[in-house]
């Protein structure tokens, strides 16, 4: 702050030196000053930059008054405060323009002064950065001076050192602001210069890295373009060579004698006597200078390539011939088979027409009866297959439903585990998470089916559990019992158990009955709350459960009502043949 004030004092001297040229009495100023010379920003006051500058200079040299006025601008109108600060009173008397503005609207004037002060601070910071940039450039160009000053900044105050380095002496004479800052506090100034130098080095390094990266990318693109161009050139040359070989091969195919001689001795192509004796070859080479050039350069290599091309063409032609022959044979065989089939059909019709009229209806009845029996057996087998598939799917749905219900009950009793698994179902496969929750570990060990489904697809299984929990919570809000609902759903898929329990609810306590119905026994193991409610009052629990379950299976329909607890069982008329169940829709 002290250094900033020194700069402000220096700037103030320059402003005051020029002030008589611009300072005019208020009345004259209102008539002659133009808006471009003085900025008028208040509707009730005329605040010039000079007035703000003078008052800012005064406050810079009276820090206590500056703090008080910035905190409470109305103090300028407090007589006691003004008498306690005669230097402020004197300044305002000597500057009537400032006195008039600050007393008329102290809050507005102090806001303007504060903004002016911030602009001056920003200007000082910018000047400081420019000074550092210029001095950094000087040190970059004078490494010896730079190293000595960075080791011992106080050398800048040593006249002998400065005189022994004329470049430094000349620079400080040309930059008095830098000289003043250096001589005032060389250590602080050099620290700032070092920080500036490091930032500049970092910026240059970044720029070099970007340039290098751009250059590398440009080089990669150039290499790729060169490779593509080379590949295209090679492909074009290969195509040209193949075209030349194809043209010369066609010429040789039409000039067998020339072909045999050249294949025996390719160098004959360079023999002028041979060419004169074979005018067709001579004319061809004159019309195809590229082929002639290749033959002249290396006749043996070119003729070997032509020979390979000719062999390849021969092999391809043989393949085409074989394919044509095979297609012709296939057409002939197909035509023969069609003729034989037509002949057989004609003979068969003749044989049918000559069939003995003694073939009676009895034979046809036997055949019809056998066909009907075969169709019945096929229908029964198909129906049994559909029924078995439906039973298997129903068992799987019941098993999955029981596993979901069991795991929902476990999560209801372990809320912390439930919250974590619902946020991240994959934790069920995390061995460390399972080990950290012994209750979950023990549950999964006792319920292999739940463990397998969680391992296979934890997200899907937890979605099923969430849906089940939502249904259960919905029923709980409407006053229903979730265990009664769950057992009602179970009875809806087990009509035989539902009918037997409706007649005698006490069977729920009969161990022999339970052991003879393993699916009911398994349900009880996975629903301990339901088992507890059944043990207390099986009649009421069964009646309440049956209102949630209804099923139609096989040839019987069992319907339960929750109000009476009765079971209506309908069995189809035994005199009517049972209809085969329709296969499930795909």
ABEGO torsion letter per residue (X at the ends): XAAAAAAAAAAAAAAAAAAAAABBBAAAAAAABBAAABBBABAABBBBAAAAAAAAAAAAABAAAAAAAAABAAAAABAAAAAABAAAAAAAAABAAAAAAAAABAAAAAAAAAAAAAAAAAAAAAAAAAAAAAAAAAAAABAAAAAAAAABAAAAABAAAAAABAAAAAAAAABAAAAAAAAABAAAAAAAAAAAAAAAAAAAAAAAAAAAAAAAAAAAAAAAAAAAAAAAAAAAAAAAAAAAAAAAAAAAAABAAAAAAAAABAAAAABAAAAAABAAAAAAAAABAAAAAAAAABAAAAAAAAAAAAAAAAAAAAAAAAAAAAAAAAAAAAAAAAAAAAAAAAAAAAAAAABBAABBAAAAAAAAAAAAAAAAAAAAAAAAAAAAAAAAAAAAAAAAAAAAAAAAAAAAABAAAAAAAAABAAAAABAAAAAABAAAAAAAAABAAAAAAAAABAAAAAAAAAAAAAAAAAAAAAGBBAAAAAAAAAAAABAAAAAAAAABAAAAABAAAAAABAAAAAAAAABAAAAAAAAABAAAAAAAAAAABBBBBEABBBBBBAAAGBBBBBBBBAABBBBBBBBBBX
